[in-house]
């Protein structure tokens, strides 16, 4: 993964500086770019962007938290209707001008309540976790592989891949499929690069209409802001082409799902040196002892973490060994790690120096997911935990007896199992705080109950006339 931790593009704000003078200069710069409106944006429990729109003449007030919101009106912003409103406090350094609508700037924001950070704000939760890392001398760097589908809606209301040229069983990396989708893909990638994200690769993925973009890593907070904006941007650009983007983890039962693999490393806060690199690693993976401690911490809490990085009912239809016309699904189902081996939850890619978490999907709230993984990894470092030897074999081929002998457990098979694991693990409460922890458990448990109570078409077809 490439580093892009301090640059800004044509439509991204330069980082650094502070105070009233910096704010005034930034507002003038935005006005010179033609910006007329700003969105003081935060996220709900899903990681979906919410905001009020503010004319540029009132940006100075917006930057001081003038925009108030009733949390009770939203999913997972835990407030009662009689509570005081939360205020959005924009992060000016992370502001982004919308490339497809350049008169609007988007400001990722922290929520505050009564003059102090709101404990249950997703962005504040990640900032608390990264602050703990900083106290230990670490920067948490994160790169995300963003996978998504582009669909079109037919006149009869049915849905099909947005730009179909060939309906192949194995469409991965197919050039004709890619070329047929270039008008929309080019606008997406060009927009990302205008923001300074440094896209270095994009491709047709393992299902028709599925794509992946790969862009430079940066610190976790900035990446979470970009990931949130990415979904908004891709959806809006697809709409401009008469299409729509889907970030559903598993739209088709017989095709691969859409992941959002976390590529993680810790850097020295003073020098920026990657602390996960070790060319002399005795295990041959190019990873340092610090990296192995981090892995062990994540594995110790893997089941609880699953509820946050794979947060929907549909997510667990992606986390299966088979279910793709091209063979295996490429998604992990075991709480283990390995070298450059995609059948593990945690993979050390070729060359080492980073850890990839493969269970995360494109529907996650990255602020919460990154906070969970980081905190677990730091626990592993603090306790000097050892993950054992890496698995280099195809984990999908092991039977239950072998897995038991290897002491490898399966990840949760449903959202219900994952939420139970999350509720039972103290990590979730430590990371999120009491209010958001309890809200998350209640919200996701209810989501599972609603799904489990629904009678599906599969059941009707199988049982309605069975006897």
N, C-alpha and C positions, 0 to 999 in steps of 0.2 A: 504494500500500500504506500502511496506517495504522501508526503507531508505537505500540508497547506495550512499551517497554523497561524500565520500572521499577515498574509496578503489579503487584498480586497480587489474585486473586479470593478468593472465599469459601474455596476449597479449595487455593489456592496460598500458599506461604510468602512473607511480606514479605521483601524483599531488603535487605541491609545489615547491619552489626554483625558482631562476630567474638568468638572466645574462649569460655571455659568459661561465662561468664555468659549470653552469647547462646544457647549450646547448651541450657543448663538452661531458659531462658525459652521456647525453641522447643519443647522436649520437653513442658513444662507446657501450652503452647498446644495442641499436638497432642492431649494427653490430654483437655483440656477439650472438644475437638471430637469426642471419642469414639474416637480412634484407639487401637487395641490392638496392631497389628503394623506393622512396617516392612520394606520390601524394599530391601536394599542392592543396587542394580541396575547392571549394566554391559552392554555388548553384545558379541556375537561378530562375526565378519567380515561377517555379513549385516546387522548392525544390529538383531538380535533381542535383546530384553531377557532377561537372565539374572540370577538373584538367589537369596539365601537369605532366609527370613522370620524376623524377630527380634521377640519380644515387647517391648512398650514399656518394661518394667522394665529391659531390657538395651540401650536405645538409646544410653546414654552410652558403652558399650563398642563398639557398632556404629559410632558416629561416629569412633572412634579406629582403626577398621580390624580389628575382631575377626573379621570373616567372611572365611574363607580359601577359595580355590577352586583346583582342579587344572585348569590350562589345557588339558592334553592331552585332557581329556574333551570339549572343545568345538571347533567349527569356527573355525579362524583365530585362536585365542588361543595363539600359538606357544610351546609348552612340551613337554618330554619328560616321561614318567611319573615319572622320578627327580628332576625339578626341584622346588625349593621352591614352595609354593603362592603364588599372588598374592592380595593383600588388596584388598577393595573399600573405598575411602575415600569415603563419601557427601558430596555437596554439599548441605549443609543448606539453603542459600539457594534451591535449585532444587527442593526437595521438593514433591510434589503428593499431596494426599489423593484417593484414587480416588472420583470422584463416584458411581459405581454400587455401590461397596462401601466406605463411608466409615469403616470401622474399620481400613482398611489405607492406609498412606502409602508412596509410591514415591519412592526417593531415587536420582537419577542419581549414578553413582559413578565415580571414577578408579581404575584398577588400580595398585597399588604392589607392588614386589618388593624384599625385603630392605631396607626402609626408604627407598626412593626410587621415583619414578614409573616404572612399567613402560613401556619405550619403545614397545612394540607395542600398547598400549591405544588403541582408536579415539578415545576422548575426550581422552586425553593428546595424541594427534596433532593434533587440532583446536586444543587449547589452545596447543600450540607455534606453530601457524600464526598464531593470533590475537595471541599475544604479540609475534611479529615485526611484525605490523601496528601494535600498540600502541607498539612501540619507534620507529616512524616517525610516531607521532601520530595513528593511525587506529583507529576502531572499525569492524568489519565487520558491517554490518546485513544481515539476511536475512529474506525472507518466502517462504513456500512455499505453492503452490497444490496442495492435497491432493486427488487424484482417486482413486476406488476404486469397486469394484463391491460390490453386496449381492446374494447368491444364496440360494436355498433348495434343499435336497436332497430330491428326490422319493422316494417309497416304493421305487421300482425302482433307486435309486442315481444316477439322472440328476440333472443340475443345471440350474436355470432361474433367470432373474431373480427376485429375492425378492418383489417386489410388482408384479405385472403387471396393468395395466388395459387398455392398448392396446399392440399390437406394431407400432410405427411404424418406417418406414424412416428418418425424421428426427425422433427424439424430443427433440432438444436444446431445453431451456428449456420443455418442455411442462408446462402447469399441472396437467392431470389426473394425469400421471405423478408429478409432485412431490407433489400432495395425497395420492395413494394411498400414498406412502412416508413421510408425515409422522410417524407414530408413532415409527419408529426414528430418522428424521432429527432430530426435535425432541429426543429424548433425547441424541443425539450433540452437537448444537449447544448445548443447555442445559448439558451437562457441560463443554463447552469454555469457556463463559462463566462457569460457576462457578469455573473455574480462572483466570479473569482474562484469557483469550486474546482477547477482543473480536472475535467473529465478526461480520463486516459483510455477508456474502453467502454463500448456498449455493444450489445448483441441480441440476436434472436435466441431466446432460451428454449427450454425443453418441451414447450407446448406452443401450438400455433397461436399467435397473438400475445405471447408472453415475452417480456424483454427485461434486460438488466442494464443498469448503468453503474459504472465504477468510477469513483472520483476520490480525490486526495483526502487523507485522514486529517484530523485536527483534534483539539481538546474536546472532551466529551460534551461540555455545555454548548459549544458552538455547533458541534455535530448534531446534537439533539434539536437545536433551533433550525438547522438546515434540513434535517429529516422531516420536521413538522411542515416546513415551508415547501419541501419537495412534493409531498403528497398534494398539497393545495395547488401548487403550480402545474403538476402533471395533469391533474383533473381539469383545470381550467384550459390548458392548451389543447387537450384532447377534445374538449367541448367545442373549441373554436374550429376544429376539423370535422365537426358533426359526429364525433365519437364520444365514448366515455371511458375513463380509466377505472380499473377495479383494483383495490388493495385487499380484497378478500383472500385469505390465505390459501384456500383450496376451492376454486370455482368448479372444477371438474373432478369427478371421482377417479377417472382413468388417466389423468394428466398430472404432472408435477405441480406442487403448490408454489407460492411466492414467499420466499424467505427474505430476511433482512439480517444476514450474518453479521455478527459483531466481531470486528477485527481489533484486538485490544493489545495495548502495551502501556507500560509505565516509563516515564522519562524523568530524569533528574531535573528538579525544578530550577536549579541554577544554571546548568549547562545545556539542558535539552537532550542529553545523551540517552539513548534507548537502553533501559536497564534490563530488558528481557533478552538481549543479545548475548550469546556466548559461543564463540567458534570452537571452544574446547569442551563443549557439553559431552559428558561421558555417555549419555543416552543417544547421542548422534542426531539430535533434533535442532541443534543450534539455539537452545533456550537456556537461560540462566537459572540458578537456584531460586532466585526471586520469582521467576516465572513459574517454576514448578510449585512453589508454595502457593502462588495465586491460583493455579489450576486446582490444587487440592481444596482450597477454600470454596471455590465455585462448585466443585463436585459434591462437597459436603452438604450443600444447600440446593442441589440441582432441582429437586422436585418442587420446592417452594418457588424458586426462580421461574420455573416453567409457567406458573400461573400468570406471571407478569410479562414475560417475553413472548408467550404464546397465549394471548389473553381471551380468545373467543372459543365458542363451541366448535366452530369450523376449524380452528387451528389444529385440533387433534386428529383431523382427517388428513392432514398433511404429515403428521408425525407417525407414519407407518412404514414398514419395510418395503412393501410392494404396493402398487396401485398406479403405475405409470405404464403407458404403452411402450416406453423405451426400456422397461425393466424395473430396477429399483427406483424408489422415489428420491433418493439422495438425501433424505431427511433423517436425522438421528432418532433412535428410540431407546438408546442405552446411556446411562450416566457413567461415561468413561471417557478417556482421552487417548489420543494417539499421535503419530507423526503425520505426515501428509496423507491422511486416511479419512475419507469423508463419511465413514460409517460410525464415527465417534461423535459424541456431543461436543467435545472440545478437540480441535485439530490444531496442530502446529504446522502451518504451511511450509512448503519447501523453502529453505533458506533460514528458517527460524526467526527469532526476534519478535514474534507476535503470537497471539492465541486467537483462534477463531471459534466463536460460539455459534453452532449451526442450528440450534433449535428456535432461535428468534425468528419471528415472521413479520411481514410488512404491515400487519395490523397493530403492532405494539405501540405503546406510549413509551418513546425512547427515554424520556426523562426518568420515568420510573424503572424501566428495564436496566438502564445503565447504572442507576443508583444501587439496585439490588446486586448486580454482578460485581461492581466495584467493591461494595462493602463486604461481600463474601470473600473476594480475592484478598482484600486487606486483612481479613481475619486469618486466612491461610498464611499470610506473611507474618503476622504477629505471633501466631502459634507455631511457625516453622513446620507446617504440615507437609507431608510427602504423599504424592498421588500414586506412588508405585511406578512400575514400568509401563511404557506406552504400548498401546495395542496397535499392531501393524497389520493384523489379519482382517478379513471381511467379517465384521461383527454380525452382520445379518444372517450368516450361515451357522452360527452357534445354536445348539438346542438348549433347552432349559437346564438340563443337567450340567452342561459345560459352563453356562453362565453362572450357575450357583457355585461351581468349583472355582471360578475366576473371581467370585464375589462382585459381580457386575449386576446392578439392578436396572430394571427398565424404568424409563421416565413415565410420568402419569399418562394414562391412555385416554383420559377424558378431561374436560374442564372441571368436572365435579371432583375427580381425584386430585387434580392440581390445586384447586381451591382448598381442599381439606389439608393438603400438605403445607400450603402457604399459611393457613390458620394455625397449624400446629408448630410452626417453626418460629422462634423468637426473632429471626432475622427481619421478617417483614415489619414487625412493630418497631424494631430498632431503626430501620431505614425510613419508614414513612411517618412515624409518630402515631400516637393512639388514634387520632381522629381519622386520618386517611387509611390506616390499617383496617379499622373496623368498617369504614365505608367500602373499601375494596372488597373485603370478605362478603359483606352483605350484598353488594351489587352483583358480584360475580356468582355467588351462590344462587341468587334469584334468577340470573340469566340461565344457569344450568337447570334449575327447576322448570322454568318456562319451556326450555327446549325439550326436556325429558317428558313433559306433560303433553307436548304436541304430537298428534297422530300424523305420521308422515305418509306420503304417497306409497312408499315402499311397503308399509304395513297394510295399507288398504289393498294393494295389489296382491300381497301374499296371503292375507288372512280373511278378507271379506267373504269369499266364497270357498274357503279352504275345506270346510267340513260339510 
